[in-house]
């Protein structure tokens, strides 16, 4: 998976691109590991196992599709909205956080 070619290229923040890629990689590795275990014969065949094996392919496909569609849908607007919401949560309840800040000038105090 290369960010140059998949829809995660619309996410402007490279750290979030990397995060989504790692999450999708881990999910797909676990799914293929389970399927390989099944096909190597380490699990007995029954209806429940068959359903779980099929779901272990369908669920990652749905999650990957949802992540890609969401990345394409708004481009980077969702990232801007998320950062604004995050910064609002960090603000103190009593108003602006610049009220209690003092600019330190090391040249005049040294």
N, C-alpha and C positions, 0 to 999 in steps of 0.2 A: 504494500500500500504506500503510495507516494502522494504527498500533499499537493504536488503539482497537478495531479490528474484527478484526484477525488474531490468531492464537494466540500471537504474541510478547508480547502484553500480560501473559502469565503470568510473563515474565521480570522480576524486580523491579528489576534494575539498568538504568537508561536507557542507559548507555553500551554495554552488551552488546546491548540492543535495536537501537541505532543501528548497531553493528558487523554484526549479522546482516542488517539491512536493506540495508546497503551491499554486503555480500557477495552477497546474493540479487539486488540491483539490477544489479551488475556481471555476474553470471552470465547473467541474462536479457537484458541489453543485448548481450552477446557472441553469445548464441544467436540473437536476432532480427537482429542485424547479419549473421550468416552466412547466415541464411535469406533476408534481403533481397538479399544478394549473389547468391545462387543464383537467385532469382526474377527478378532484373534481367537475367539471362542472362550474367553475367560468368564463370560457371563452365559448362563443358560438361556435358551430361547423360550420366551413366553410372551403373552400378549402385552403385559405391563411393560416389560423390557423393550419390546418393539415400539410401543407408544413413546416411551421415554427417549429412545434413540432418535425417533423421528422428530420429536419436540426439541431435542438438542440441536437439530439443524434449523428448524423453523423459527425458534425464538431468537437465535442470534441474527438470522436474516432480517427479521422484523425490527430488532433493535438497531442494527446497522442502517437499515433503510430509514428509520425514524431520525437517527442522528444526521444522516446525509441530507434528508429533506429539510430538517430544521436548519442546517447550516446553509443550504441554498436559499431557503425561503426569504429570510430577511437580510441576507448578506452579513454585514457586521453590525446591524442596528441592534440585534439582541444583546451583543456584547457591550455596546454603549449603555443600553438600558440596565444591564446587569451591574456594570461598574458604578453607575449612578445610584442604584439601589443599595449596593454594598457601601458606598461612601456615605449615604444617608444614615445607614445603621451605625456607622462609626462616630457620627456627630453626637456630642453630648445632648442630653434632653433639654438643657436650659438655653440652647441657641447656638450661636456661632462658636466654633472652637478657637477662633483667632482672638477671642476676648481675653483669654488667659495666657496668650503667648507673648514672649518677650524676645526681641531680636538680640542675639548676642554678637557683639563686635569684638573679636579677640585683639584687634589692633589697639583699640582705645583702652582695653582693660588689662593688657599684658604689661 
